[in-house]
């Protein structure tokens, strides 16, 4: 079997054309290239895994039996997309479920559930960046256990579904609260401080600017999670050179900001990443 570090967007050796093949080539639907491990076995060169950036938060790195796939071609008809995903991923092991929908929230995304976590890990590594219907797939491990896994392992499916519904309800409530965050989360003592032009008011959320283009989510987490109270890193999809780092309270956020002296120099010679409090 090929090394799991092999990447998926295979390019042929010099002078060797990309395999086209007839419909159903190597068991794949029309227009879908063979899976990465098959191309590697045929002698095709496999390039490095591309760096990906999540639009809202760092990817989940904890292995699970379910893969979350995004950046799928939204113009592909749903039955065709599901067939292609199943044909591609089942070459890595037995599948329990393939879920994709064309709803506004789920468009361009899918969940692939394997029976074996080891098979899911290998597919996560090898299929990362594989070009399907002209778009490279970005793959993460799913944060929640799939219904198919619970059923396969003999768990209480009804209780699992209820827990998921309650979790989503809590997240929706938290989202509604955060819409009014400037008014709700400020400590009364801090709110009483007279506002002086140019003065930063403490905030439990730090604002990062001038992030390098090639930075990975894990790099930011590694720096800021060493400080007590770290909650999460949030990306701004429309402006990838900025991000927000949230802590439990203003004091913990301030401690991290002060220790880093309001800037983070990732590599020598790079422009420092500016660290400030998010505006209230």
C-alpha positions as a printed NumPy array, in Angstrom:
array([[  0.   ,   0.   ,   0.   ],
       [  1.287,   3.511,  -0.706],
       [  2.553,   5.791,   1.999],
       [ -0.369,   7.791,   3.542],
       [  1.508,  11.029,   2.941],
       [  0.867,  10.642,  -0.783],
       [ -1.291,  13.405,  -2.188],
       [ -4.069,  13.1  ,  -4.548],
       [ -3.621,  15.586,  -7.296],
       [ -1.379,  13.293,  -9.307],
       [  0.673,  14.628, -12.188],
       [  2.245,  12.259, -14.714],
       [  6.01 ,  11.918, -15.131],
       [  7.532,  13.995, -17.959],
       [  6.256,  12.802, -21.305],
       [  3.519,  10.621, -19.789],
       [ -0.074,  11.775, -20.387],
       [ -2.735,  11.866, -17.707],
       [ -4.858,   8.71 , -17.869],
       [ -8.264,   9.393, -19.359],
       [ -9.758,   5.992, -19.99 ],
       [-13.29 ,   5.069, -20.997],
       [-16.374,   5.647, -18.82 ],
       [-15.964,   3.698, -15.621],
       [-12.155,   3.74 , -15.898],
       [-10.732,   1.653, -13.022],
       [-14.204,   1.491, -11.536],
       [-14.661,   5.286, -11.394],
       [-17.643,   7.161, -12.89 ],
       [-17.155,   9.16 , -16.073],
       [-15.087,  12.286, -15.502],
       [-13.684,  11.108, -12.168],
       [ -9.97 ,  10.186, -12.178],
       [ -8.752,   7.043, -10.389],
       [ -8.05 ,   7.397,  -6.642],
       [ -4.615,   8.627,  -5.53 ],
       [ -3.264,   5.267,  -4.403],
       [ -4.133,   3.772,  -7.809],
       [ -2.34 ,   6.592,  -9.637],
       [  0.706,   6.218,  -7.385],
       [  0.795,   2.477,  -8.075],
       [  0.759,   3.263, -11.805],
       [  3.914,   5.365, -11.41 ],
       [  2.38 ,   8.825, -11.466],
       [  4.095,  11.546,  -9.476],
       [  2.256,  12.639,  -6.341],
       [  2.81 ,  16.227,  -5.183],
       [  2.731,  17.792,  -1.708],
       [ -0.497,  18.238,   0.205],
       [ -1.822,  21.782,  -0.399],
       [ -2.328,  24.081,   2.557],
       [ -5.951,  24.824,   3.225],
       [ -7.624,  27.6  ,   5.151],
       [-10.916,  27.102,   6.943],
       [-13.288,  30.046,   6.557],
       [-14.332,  30.224,  10.208],
       [-12.169,  28.137,  12.516],
       [ -9.169,  25.791,  12.482],
       [ -9.893,  22.295,  11.157],
       [-10.619,  19.4  ,  13.494],
       [ -7.446,  17.299,  13.719],
       [ -8.788,  14.58 ,  16.039],
       [ -9.255,  11.384,  13.969],
       [-12.736,   9.948,  13.641],
       [-14.612,   7.554,  11.389],
       [-16.349,  10.403,   9.557],
       [-14.693,  12.832,   7.156],
       [-16.045,  16.315,   6.495],
       [-15.441,  17.266,   2.848],
       [-15.851,  20.83 ,   1.593],
       [-15.145,  22.887,  -1.529],
       [-17.132,  20.458,  -3.684],
       [-18.41 ,  21.644,  -7.049],
       [-21.848,  23.103,  -6.309],
       [-22.913,  22.823,  -9.964],
       [-22.646,  19.022,  -9.956],
       [-26.01 ,  17.256,  -9.687],
       [-26.455,  15.678,  -6.277],
       [-26.903,  12.035,  -7.431],
       [-23.802,  12.324,  -9.616],
       [-21.788,  13.879,  -6.766],
       [-22.8  ,  11.191,  -4.252],
       [-22.015,   8.425,  -6.736],
       [-18.57 ,   9.893,  -7.421],
       [-17.785,  10.358,  -3.717],
       [-18.855,   6.816,  -2.906],
       [-16.831,   5.353,  -5.777],
       [-13.743,   7.306,  -4.727],
       [-13.811,   6.751,  -0.974],
       [-14.916,   3.112,  -0.977],
       [-11.526,   2.229,  -2.459],
       [-10.126,   2.969,   1.02 ],
       [-12.503,   0.786,   3.025],
       [-16.095,  -0.06 ,   3.829],
       [-18.432,   2.928,   3.918],
       [-21.411,   3.249,   6.246],
       [-22.837,   6.455,   4.809],
       [-22.267,   9.248,   2.288],
       [-24.274,  12.4  ,   2.981],
       [-24.49 ,  15.495,   0.784],
       [-27.298,  17.983,   0.309],
       [-27.912,  21.019,  -1.872],
       [-29.434,  23.096,   0.915],
       [-27.978,  26.582,   1.375],
       [-26.176,  25.533,   4.564],
       [-24.77 ,  22.245,   3.181],
       [-24.041,  23.213,  -0.41 ],
       [-20.562,  22.139,  -1.536],
       [-20.079,  19.904,   1.514],
       [-20.393,  16.207,   2.328],
       [-19.826,  13.719,   5.136],
       [-18.194,  10.349,   4.45 ],
       [-18.518,   7.743,   7.217],
       [-16.236,   4.696,   7.279],
       [-16.638,   1.572,   9.387],
       [-12.941,   1.761,  10.333],
       [-11.168,   4.807,  11.755],
       [ -7.892,   3.634,  10.18 ],
       [ -9.505,   3.661,   6.729],
       [-10.847,   7.156,   7.369],
       [ -7.391,   8.364,   8.428],
       [ -5.772,   7.007,   5.273],
       [ -8.445,   8.554,   3.06 ],
       [ -8.055,  11.863,   4.936],
       [ -4.347,  11.89 ,   4.159],
       [ -4.369,  10.595,   0.584],
       [ -7.479,  12.279,  -0.833],
       [ -6.644,  15.715,   0.607],
       [ -6.703,  18.145,  -2.319],
       [ -7.87 ,  15.525,  -4.851],
       [ -9.499,  17.322,  -7.786],
       [-13.1  ,  16.196,  -8.227],
       [-15.216,  17.877, -10.907],
       [-12.538,  20.566, -11.374],
       [-12.298,  21.548,  -7.675],
       [ -9.795,  20.33 ,  -5.053],
       [-11.445,  18.747,  -2.03 ],
       [-10.548,  20.02 ,   1.458],
       [-11.   ,  17.279,   4.034],
       [-11.213,  17.389,   7.82 ],
       [-12.292,  14.94 ,  10.48 ],
       [-15.901,  15.488,  11.533],
       [-16.37 ,  17.   ,  14.986],
       [-19.466,  14.935,  15.802],
       [-20.068,  11.184,  15.729],
       [-22.265,  10.229,  12.774],
       [-25.637,   8.54 ,  13.246],
       [-24.396,   5.696,  11.036],
       [-21.468,   5.067,  13.409],
       [-23.696,   5.03 ,  16.484],
       [-26.065,   2.551,  14.798],
       [-23.173,   0.385,  13.584],
       [-21.662,   0.249,  17.081],
       [-24.994,  -0.661,  18.666],
       [-25.463,   2.658,  20.484],
       [-28.685,   4.431,  21.398],
       [-29.458,   6.238,  18.161],
       [-32.489,   8.11 ,  19.52 ],
       [-30.497,   9.472,  22.48 ],
       [-27.646,  10.445,  20.143],
       [-29.993,  12.37 ,  17.862],
       [-31.567,  14.141,  20.841],
       [-28.129,  15.152,  22.147],
       [-27.246,  16.56 ,  18.731],
       [-30.487,  18.538,  18.545],
       [-29.89 ,  19.995,  22.017],
       [-26.31 ,  20.866,  21.108],
       [-27.423,  22.743,  18.011],
       [-30.052,  24.571,  20.026],
       [-27.39 ,  25.728,  22.508],
       [-25.12 ,  26.865,  19.669],
       [-27.982,  28.82 ,  18.113],
       [-28.677,  30.475,  21.477],
       [-24.988,  31.335,  21.862],
       [-24.964,  32.823,  18.367],
       [-27.924,  35.018,  19.242],
       [-26.155,  36.171,  22.409],
       [-22.976,  36.994,  20.504],
       [-24.915,  39.217,  18.125],
       [-25.233,  41.552,  21.12 ],
       [-21.732,  40.804,  22.429],
       [-20.54 ,  44.435,  22.68 ],
       [-23.269,  45.212,  25.2  ],
       [-23.272,  41.922,  27.083],
       [-19.716,  40.803,  27.717],
       [-18.061,  43.997,  28.989],
       [-17.18 ,  43.944,  32.644],
       [-18.954,  46.867,  34.435],
       [-15.652,  48.131,  35.832],
       [-14.147,  48.192,  32.342],
       [-17.233,  49.824,  30.849],
       [-16.895,  52.622,  33.433],
       [-13.419,  53.567,  32.179],
       [-13.571,  56.937,  30.361],
       [-12.948,  56.467,  26.658],
       [ -9.91 ,  58.403,  25.49 ],
       [ -9.296,  58.765,  21.746],
       [ -6.778,  56.155,  20.645],
       [ -7.105,  54.163,  23.87 ],
       [ -7.826,  50.425,  23.634],
       [-10.558,  49.047,  25.857],
       [ -9.833,  45.504,  27.108],
       [-11.747,  42.727,  25.401],
       [-11.717,  38.954,  25.793],
       [-11.269,  38.741,  22.017],
       [ -7.95 ,  39.638,  20.399],
       [ -7.735,  40.914,  16.836],
       [ -4.814,  39.698,  14.689],
       [ -3.75 ,  41.627,  11.581],
       [ -1.082,  41.095,   8.879],
       [ -1.209,  37.292,   9.025],
       [  1.163,  35.691,   6.473],
       [ -0.546,  34.188,   3.448],
       [  0.872,  30.696,   4.016],
       [  0.074,  30.44 ,   7.722],
       [ -1.744,  27.344,   8.954],
       [ -4.513,  27.316,  11.591],
       [ -2.457,  25.027,  13.825],
       [  0.358,  27.581,  13.956],
       [ -1.919,  30.215,  15.483],
       [ -3.411,  27.739,  17.94 ],
       [  0.059,  26.564,  19.03 ],
       [  1.014,  30.126,  19.996],
       [ -2.157,  31.295,  21.721],
       [ -3.409,  28.121,  23.395],
       [ -0.459,  28.105,  25.811],
       [ -2.091,  31.036,  27.622],
       [ -4.818,  30.253,  30.196],
       [ -8.411,  30.722,  29.113],
       [ -7.87 ,  30.07 ,  25.395],
       [-11.193,  29.288,  23.669],
       [-10.74 ,  29.311,  19.899],
       [ -9.345,  30.987,  16.791],
       [-11.853,  32.401,  14.314],
       [-11.05 ,  33.285,  10.707],
       [-12.536,  36.013,   8.537],
       [-13.331,  34.334,   5.226],
       [-13.405,  37.535,   3.169],
       [-10.13 ,  38.835,   4.619],
       [ -7.698,  35.926,   5.216],
       [ -4.923,  38.119,   6.657],
       [ -6.89 ,  38.733,   9.864],
       [ -8.296,  36.499,  12.61 ],
       [ -9.814,  36.663,  16.073],
       [ -8.534,  34.797,  19.145],
       [-11.027,  34.404,  21.963],
       [-10.305,  33.842,  25.668],
       [-12.621,  33.259,  28.608],
       [-12.299,  36.821,  29.905],
       [-10.571,  40.158,  29.303],
       [ -7.838,  39.531,  31.883],
       [ -6.685,  36.316,  30.208],
       [ -6.769,  37.92 ,  26.769],
       [ -4.787,  40.869,  28.114],
       [ -2.177,  38.555,  29.643],
       [ -1.574,  36.912,  26.281],
       [ -1.446,  40.26 ,  24.491],
       [  0.976,  41.756,  27.048],
       [  3.264,  38.719,  27.05 ],
       [  3.551,  38.917,  23.265],
       [  4.029,  42.706,  23.477],
       [  1.121,  43.296,  21.087],
       [  2.85 ,  41.589,  18.202],
       [  3.847,  38.116,  17.08 ],
       [  6.891,  37.593,  14.907],
       [  6.315,  34.197,  13.262],
       [  9.583,  33.998,  11.347],
       [ 12.588,  36.304,  11.235],
       [ 12.246,  38.8  ,   8.412],
       [  8.444,  38.582,   8.224],
       [  6.174,  41.518,   9.   ],
       [  5.002,  41.127,  12.619],
       [  1.42 ,  40.082,  13.22 ],
       [ -0.246,  42.982,  15.049],
       [ -2.273,  42.03 ,  18.15 ],
       [ -4.94 ,  44.354,  19.513],
       [ -8.217,  44.104,  21.349],
       [-11.272,  43.607,  19.169],
       [-13.433,  46.717,  19.079],
       [-16.462,  46.765,  21.345]])
